[in-house]
């Protein structure tokens, strides 16, 4: 019988204090304490508030995860933690907690990459062999196209956002439209009643010269400006149509680039991960276009798209199974950790 390590994962890169526990590729617990309501009145995440919230939520979340998983802390084989990228103060809370826990239990510690973990969580919901795949990672702070040959050791960045990430664009336009924070779910809800073809908003970096020079990079700043100008010049605009058209532009660009990466590399598998992967329009259009292109699509369940501890535990479990070296017990958080660095 194949050894399935029991791993506890800690995620504190932004505004969710999350603890996950997995056995191999089986999810046992996924506890998330979000401080999003404390940030909503500011229209975005306030780092100091996030750090304090992590300190308050860490122990209760850890205790609840152990209860949910029906285990004892002494049962775990390893502790995994998000070491970066993210808000440095928030990361430090998670790394310090994980280091102390690993030291106290005498267990190995794995400091893993938050972005690689987002891709890895797919393995908890799809019982498929690990194989090379293209990953479209779309979240509040990152929009990246990755070639993942081995999630534990080989992640190649093909392209990334040159300015605002898709999630940031959602937040900013939702704020301008008075839809609240976080912007992604707000735009998604508003767009349901709208016409995605009502307004022809620009598709960044999709002109012929862009495909020649930056085929897998993203830019949403021009789109954001175009929407803001439209709102200023059209006082009686229909919110639903603006939301749907804006959302369609982002979805269209993300999938154009992702499928182009599949074609260029010859890899017929696409994983879409990160908070924006919960967007209903992105999921629907991706399913249709991947079917037409004969690309195998995998998207985690919506509840596993946003930041969570399960994804960190899942990557930690794979690191243990693959025999990857553990991190030093005095692991340091790295706010700008490169996506190509899976662990430190």
N, C-alpha and C positions, 0 to 999 in steps of 0.2 A: 504494500500500500504506500502510495506517495506521501511523503512528509508534508504536512500543511502547517506552517508556522502560525502561531497565534500572536498577532501584532496589534499594539495600541498606537493609534495615530493622533497627533495634536496639530490643529490648524488655527493660527491666529494672525494671518497675514493682513487682515483688514478689519472688518467690523463684525465678524462672526467668531465666537469662541466655540470651537467644534472638536469633539472627541469621537473617534471611530474605532471600532474593534473588529478585526476580520480574522478568520481562520482560513488560510490559503486564499481562495477567491470567494469565500462565503461571508457575507456581511452579518455580524452578530449584534452590533450596536452602532447607532449614528445619532449622537446628541448635538444639537446646535442651539447656542444661546446668542441671539442677534441683538446688536445695539442700534439697529437701523432707525428705530423711532427716536432715539436720542440725537441722531444726526439730521433727521428730516427737516427740522426748522432752519437748519443752516444751508439746506440744498445740496449737501454733500458730506462726505466723511471728515470729521475733525479728529486728527491723529491722537491728541491728548485724551479726548473722550473715549476713543476706541481702546487705548491702552488701559485706562482705568476700568473700563467695562470688562476687559479680559481678566484683570486681576480679581475682580469680584466674582466672575462666572466660572473661573477655572476649576476650583475644587468641587462645587456642586455638579458641574458638567461631568467631571471625571467620575464622581461617585455614582451618578445616574447611569453612565455608560457601563460601568462594571455590573450594576444591578441588571440592566437590560440584557447584557451578554451572558448573564448567569455564570460568571467566573469570579475568581479571586485575582487580585493584582499579581500574586505570586505565580499564577499560571502562565502569564504572558512570556513569550520567547524574546521579544524585542520591542523597543519603543522607537517610533518614527515621528518626526516633527518637520513642519515647514521651516526651512532655514532661509528661504528667500524665493523670489523677490516679494516685496511688500513694504508696508510702513515699518520703519525700523523699531519704533517703540513697541508696536504691537507684536512684531516678530520676537523681540527680546523676551516678552512675557512667555510665549510658547516655548522658546528654546531653553530658557532657564527652568521652566517647569519640567520639560522633558529630560533635561540633563540631570536634574535632581531626582526625578523618578527612576531613571535608568541607573544612576549611581546607587540609590537606596536599595533597589531590587537586585543589583548585580547583573543587569541585562545589557546587551549591546544597544547602542544608540545610532540611529540613522537620520542624518539631516538631509532632507530631500527637497527637490525643486517643486514649488507650488504649481508651476505650469505643467510640468511632466505629470504631476499627480492628477491634474484635471483630465489628462488624456487617459491615464491609467484606470480611472474609476469605471470606465466602460467595461473592463474585464470582470467587474462584479455583477453586471447585468446581462452580459452576452457570453455564453459558454462556448467560446471559440478559441482556437489555438492562437498563441502570440505569433504574430507575423508582421512583416513590413507593412506600414500603412501611411497614408497622408493624414495629417491631423490639422483640422481648422480649429484653432483655439481663439474663442471670442469671449471676452469678459470685460469688466468695467475698466481695467487698466491695460489690457493687452488684446491685440488682434494680430495673430501670427499664423503662418502656414509652415508646417513642420513635416519633415520626412523622418518617420520613426522606424528605424530598422530594428532596434531593441530598446524597449522603454527603460531598461535598467542601465544602459550604457551608451546607446547611440541615438541621439536626437539631433537632427541637422535642421537649422533654420533656413528655410527657403525665402521667406519674406515676412515683413511686419508692417505695422502702421507707421507712417512717416510723421503723423501728428496725433490727433485724437484717436483713441481706440473706439470701436463700435459702441461699447457700453457707455463711454464718456459722451459720445454724440447723442445717444438716447437720453442721458441725464440732462444735458444742456438744452436740448430742444423741448423736452418735457417741462423743464423749468420755465422756459420762455412762454410756453403755451398754458402755463398754470395747471399742469396735470399732476404735480407733486413729485416726490422722491421716494424710492428709486424710479428712474425714468423708463427703464425697459419694460417692466410689467404694465406701467401706466399707458405707454404708447401702444403696447400690444392690445390692451383692453379697448382703447379708444378706436383703434384701427379696424376692429371687427365690423363696425357699421359703416366703414368708409370704402371708397373706391381707390384701389392702388394705382389706377391709371389716370386719376383725375388731374394730377399735376406732374409734369415731366421734370423732376429734379435731376441734377447731374449725377453721373456715375464717375467717381474719381479714379484716376489712373487707369482708364480703359480705352484711351485713344491709341492709335496705331503706334506712335512713338513710345508710349508708356509700355505697351506689350513688348517692345524691343529692348527697352532699358530697365524697366522695373516690373516684370511680368507678375511677380507674386507679392508685391508690396501693396499697401492700402493707404488711402488718404480720405478722410471724412471731413476735413476742415472746410473745403469748398462747398460740400453739401450743407453743412451746418450754416454757413453764411447765406447760401441760397434760400434756405428755409426761413431764416431770420428776416431776410429782405422781403420775401413773399408775405410774411406775416405783417410787416410794417406797411406794405403797400396795398394790402387787402384787408381792411378793417372788418369786413363781414365774412371772413373766411370760415369754411366749414371744418371744424376741428377734426372730425373723423376722416375726412378726405386728406387733410394735411398729414395726419398721423399715418394713414395707410400708404400714401405716396412716399413719404419720408422713409418709412420702414421698408417699402419695396425697393428703394434705391440701395439701401444697405444690404438687404438680402440678396439682391441681384449681383452686386459686386462681390460679396463674400463667396457666392457659389460659382460665379464665373472664374474667379481666381483658383478656387479649390479644385474644380474639375480640370482646369488647365494644368494644374500641378500633377494631378493623377495621370493625365495624358502624357505630359512631358517625361515623367519618371517611369511610366509603364506600370505603376502600382494601381491595382483595381479595387482598393479598399480605402474608404474615407471615414474618419472619426471626427465628429463635430463635438466640441467640449467647451466648457466655460459657461458662465452665467447667461450669456446671450443665447446659448444653445437651447435654453428653455423657451425661447420665443416661438409661438405657435406658427407664425408664417414661415420662419426659417425652416422649421421642421417639415412643414407640408411641402414647400417648394423643393427642399433638398431631396425628399423622398421621390418626388416626381422626376426631377432632373437626373438623379442617380440611377433611377430605373431605366430611363431613356438611354443613358450613357453606359449601362451595364457595369455600374460601379456599386460595390457592396457598401451600403451605408450603415453606420452604427452611431447612435446618439444615446447617451445615458438617459435614464428616467429624469423628468424635470427636477425632482427633488435632489438629485445628485449632480446637477449641473452647476448650481451655485456652490460657494465655498463650503467644504465639509471635511470632517475628520476621516470619513470612510476612504476618501481618495488617497489621503496621506498614509493610512494604514495599509491600503491595497498596494501602493508602491513599495512601502517598507517590506511587506510580505514577499513581493517578487524579488526584492534586493536580497533578502535572506535566502530564498530558494535558489537564486542564481549564484550564491556564494560571494556576493560583492562585499568588499571590506566595510566594516562599521566605521562610523565617524568617531572623532576624538570626543571624550566626555566634556572637554572644555570648548565644544563647538561654538562658533560665533555666527550670529545672524548676518546675512548679507542682503541689504535692501534691493540691490540692483543685480542680483544673481542672473547670469545668462541662462537662457532656456536650454542651451546645449550642455550645460553642466547639470546632470541629473541628480548628483549627490555631492556633498562636501564633507 
